[in-house]
Amino acid sequence: MSDTPAISGVLEAALYVDDLDAAAGFYGDLLGLEEVVRHDPRHIFYRAGETIVLLFVAHETRIPPSSDTALPVPPHGATGPGHLCFNVPRTALDDWRARIEAAGIEIEADFEWPNGARSVYLRDPAGNSIEFAEPKLWERRA
């Protein structure tokens, strides 16, 4: 392993949804993420900082690619809700909470971790657990 370069971050993260229009309303309209590509009925992808958020309709991703495709992505997919945490400065958490509540979305939890970092939890339209947390949550400790 010593000759192998270190992993520098997460390039993409996937969640599974059942309605691309509802996902677009949440991630695009409410959260304001930049849409990268949408391919009905399979997926919609968004940019969140340096990471791409992949939103797939799970049953569509289980279909093996045809042999004539230039993109031979293996079948995948998941069942049940997933989790994604967005990196948000502490000073913006109250504004995000107000925006989410104004959209009629219930806040499931809002608390401080033992290290003093704050997290706000809610659900997207597909039932995935979405967290907004300040970067202090995962800071390296000396």
N, C-alpha and C positions, 0 to 999 in steps of 0.2 A: 504493500500500500504506500510506502514512502515515496515512490516515484509517480504515484497517481495524483493529479491535481485535485485540490479540495473543491467540494461543491460550494458554489458561490451564492446560492439562493434558490428560491422556488420560482421556476419560469411560468408554470401554469398550475391551477388548482381546479378540480372539477366538482360540480354538484349536479344532481339529477332533479329535473323538474317534470311536470306533467302538462304544462301549458306555456308555450313560448310567448304568447301575448301577455300573459300575467307576469312572466319573468321579465319581459321587456319593460312593462310598466313599473316594476319594482326596481330592477337594477339600472335600467336606462333613465326612466323618468324621475323616480323618487331619489335614487342614490346619485344620479348624474354621471354614471360611468360611461365612457366612450365605447360605442359599439364598434367592434372590429369586423365581424362578419356574422351574417345570419343565413342559415340554410334550412328552410322549412322542409319537412317537419322534424328535422333531426337536432339542430342545435342553434345556439346564439352565443357569441363570445364577446367579452368586454375587457377593456384595459382598466386595471386598478393599479396605478403607479407603474412599477416595473413588472407586475404580474398580470397574466391573462386569466380571467375567470371564465372557465368553460361551463356552460349550462347545456346539458344534454337531456333529451327525452330518452330515458333509460332503455325502453324496448327498441327504440330505433338504433341504439348503439350495439345491440346484441346481434344485429344482422351482419353476417360476414360480408366483407367487401367482395365484389365480383372480380373475377380473374383479370378483367380488362381495365381495372382502375389504376390510375397513377398514384393513388394514395391508399396503400394496403394496410390501413390501421386495423389492428386486431380487434375483434369484438370485445366489448367490456360492458360495464353498467353496474348498477347497484340497486338495492331495494332499501327502503327506509330513509329517514332523514339524515342528512350529513351536517357538517359544521364548517363554517368559514368565519375567520376573524379579520376585520379590517383595521388597519393601523390608523388611528385618529389621535391628533394631539388632545391632551386633557382639556385645553381651553375651548375645544370645539365640541366636546361631548354633550354639553347641555343644548347647544344648537341642534345637533343631530337628534337628540332625544325629542326636542320640541317638533322638529320637522316630521319625524316618524309618527309621533302621536297625532299631529295635525292631519296626517294621512289616514288616521283611524286604525293604526297598527298598535297592538298592545305591547308594552314593554314587559318582558317576562322577569327580568332581574336587572338591577343597577346597584353595584356594590364595589367596595374596595377590597383588593386582595391583601394578604398579609404584608406584601412588600410596598403597599401604598398605591399600586396601580388601580385604576378604575376600569370596569367593564360594564357595558350595556348590552343586554341580550334581547333578541326578538326573533320572530319567525318570518321567513319569506312566504310567498303564496303557496309554495309546494311543501311547506312544513320544515324546511331546513333551518337549523339553528344558526342565526347570524349574530355575530358579536362585533361590537365596536370597542376597541381597547387602546389605551395609550401605549406607546412603545416601551414604556418603563416595565410593563408586564414581563417581558422577556430579556431585559438587560442582563448582561453578564455581571456577575458579582465577583469582586476581587477575593 
